[in-house]
Amino acid sequence: MEVLSVASEVYPLIKTGGLADVAGALPGALGSHGVTMRTLVPGYPAVMAKLSGGRVVKELDDLFGVPAKLIAARVEGIDVIVIDAPALYDRPGNPYVGPDGWDWPDNWKRFAALGWVAAELGLGLVDGYHPQVIHAHDWQAGLAPAYIKFGPSMNVKTVMTIHNIAFKGFFGPEIFSQLRLPPHAFGVGGVEYHGGISYLKSGMECADYVTTVSPNYADEIRTPNFGMGLEGLLNGRADTLVGILNGIDTDAWNPATDGALVRSFTANTIQGRQANKQAVVDKFELDGTDGPLFCVISRLTDQKGMDLLLQAVDGLVDLGGRLAVLGSGEAYLEDGFRRAMQRHKGKVGIVTGYDEGLSHLMQGGCDAILIPSRFEPCGLTQLYGLRYGCVPVVSRIGGLADTVIDANPAAIAAEVATGIVFDPNSAHALYEAIRKTVRLFADEKLWKKIQRRGMKSEVSWETSAARYADLYATISGLKTNDDPDN
């Protein structure tokens, strides 16, 4: 079975966040389920630099006014089709924003092109390639299902995955005439949203199935608190809305073989984490005290609850903890953590930006990872934490609630606890969760049990890949709902 994945980023070619990890790991996980997946991705400079041995499978004279080539290649085990359109994608830095920190003004065109090419591939644009399903990820790929729905009749089916409903890809109505869609597509049943155009809403409206990245988040986004104005649409599509939990690439994230660690380890040799902990302490210029070493690996935004952590950081230090922060984001939050570092020299450290290797080292050396998100569709850092024995401390929200079992007395007695889960989402509740973590950490035997149990948690793509393969087969007619194995 052939499936075309459509994503604005895919690891290891280009990454700004968790979307890239998902798009990079899912194809390999699907192989054992009879699914061949290729990924359509824009030809940013970072992507083009990693292509070798690729072949041009199609030349386009007019891709929204610019020439382009489609290049098929296999890069680090992933089959990709790259849109080589320098006028659209050959720009420095972040794929979505310019050097001034603002979105590129032609993002509407750059990602309309991504969706349009996906639909054309579904029509048979490249000889010999006929995907049965097009799987679009987030708003940047959201027009692909619309081009299918409002285009020539075809057998290809579509799946739209919402990784974060907060980012709608909204543009003014003036672009509609340039989108290559028929006039009737500008309506409630098409791409129109509050008088303009939302690429995410377009995909949600037009796809055969809508998925999101955890069962709990699928329920949450049907409510006004989390639906971001799209809950009505989702409630109308309840029968075709599915929450499928993300997994992680357990080869790339394996503490037994990870080259980014100072010392590798397993659940049975967990004492090896101590060397990594010392390396993190040295990197962040922290004191070598006996208290727990907390970490944050995140975008520094209000969505991620970083303002709540700033309110709790003094209390964290007073309780004997230390904090290492890796991330970047809103200026006031970056400044806030720098001020916390100045107030608590040797107790708080920050590295701004993103460093893949350092993120692995922190997961392999820190005692606990703080994830106080206000909403979290799935979250991957808590899965990495579980895998590496870095105990997750998370808000009871979205995929965090689906993946972490709170160390309450009943869970401890039943020997199923894997982390600390708190609510409501407030600075006080976060502080209490930190205090609980410090108390649990003081019981070395219990703490190691929690770590080892997390390391043995099922965090791979295996179960979720099987669910995606089943969904693809069902909507494409290769499997019916009457099948006994459905």
Steps between C-alpha positions, in 0.01 A plus 500: 500500500635842400448801726631851434580693818495878457695697759673836522789341691640152549789382715790463423469737201345798676363545851351781707284287729321174568326489162833419337561212741159352426532540124846346513415199717160390370611377154743247642248377756240438228724271297420192705129566445514483122504876444755679284512868589674778314518851640447817298703785647601850381856543373637733768880550492548251785302239307676559169840475672422145616377369166741273321428255224153645449334501160268751341164331448308802373563856383234764551504819295245681715471418869305804612701714264845346545685206343557190711632146493390198697796297621459147635768375738565277797663681791598317819239233445216735403353516149431863413372706212646849526350809337804680362359850447770751600271800462274356768730313735864604455514730802725506803410399852163386626266351235208718603636837610745751359807656667272767650311235696177547302331241280606508138227709330456239226455203734152463355659426161788290630267257675221516244767366264571216742133399510452542125797278413373236742161493327660486156710202613175335603372564146799320351733793434801267507481194278483177695417661833139482621457538876170371631506735800634851552580573866528874569661636816400832660394822332793519260365190320135583563409595144589154366161349599324807357675462164393135500138575596452781250718356225439235235335180621760258629523196722766636735385548860621757751588515869559827683701489822476785749823533693401832658159657435623838621682559171231540235692640203259793458522737204282774353237433233701686235721195441212272400505594132862382482452161668387309188175397665150530348280786626271270701798389712474833679224398736425344836548153354832600351788731583313805634544586868366820659511682168855392419673170437635255756722228360450286811122536490512416128672170569269420791193573288609324183692191613336158516628456855643738759747370754680660786792389704347364820159366605463755779577791267239368254243540778634836618487673162128430475449744789507883496797508738730320258329504158625849412174576321502176300318283754173526309656358185664221699179408680334477162775261393508294819457173308809573290720651773759267653765554766811293429783545745840604366798277553872565480784356296644255751812453291584870496397526866671204662706561816688174443649621169464881501826662390395835650533357849819500702407152617236267360272307733195276524231448760728240656807729500323822594793607716668596170278810495723660765777578249247670274361695794847634577541601135175697514607665826828603336331626182256721691757602766293365786599391849547131566254474789295195593154634407315406182609653172192618309508590132290676240538425128237711335386800309484775760138603458190544713346195331780292650432649845841663523352805672371267772847353542649846536261559790605169658875511433595669829307234687671227298839629612384541861397134498854398406447453128700627205371590155653474151303668220552440127273698269404828346181692446330806639751767599349568841529132590860472382580810704316358799709184502818703460402708804426179691849378406649823636301470824594137547853457371591133492136400539341615172656494153367574153619428146290686242428347163475132421772237508395145409803335661464702820132408522598132496765557768250683722246218469777254583632692800231713662283348770167646389360699209241774561214528249234733648317559170163674487411277205707223344359300207737212570845610604818313419739622767317304769536187284873566462513554877332166568737326261808654667399478865444877523179496700226718343324760715199598288169680506193277470420604147490356146750230419688562824208350691490208255865405542609568861364314804506714813697378801203518736484254792281252310724502190811465715347207687397338171848567359372675187607863563722657232498872588327787675175642361345819637194717464361759483741674269635767734830615648392373842410153370831487312688593818319225689594253224863609530484455876352153451781418256765609752339278763486198269857561385619479860387136510774363273354150475153626406638757256697237309187284479311790342788561258529136397126465454498802271790360300296185438190692389375444146596823324581367152291546187407133479145515637417837345645405161268198497204733562605731216546205265153376595352845436668529160372156401147576615456831320664377181268200478763235564325421829138545596343570835340156480836325501534280811846646572386863483 
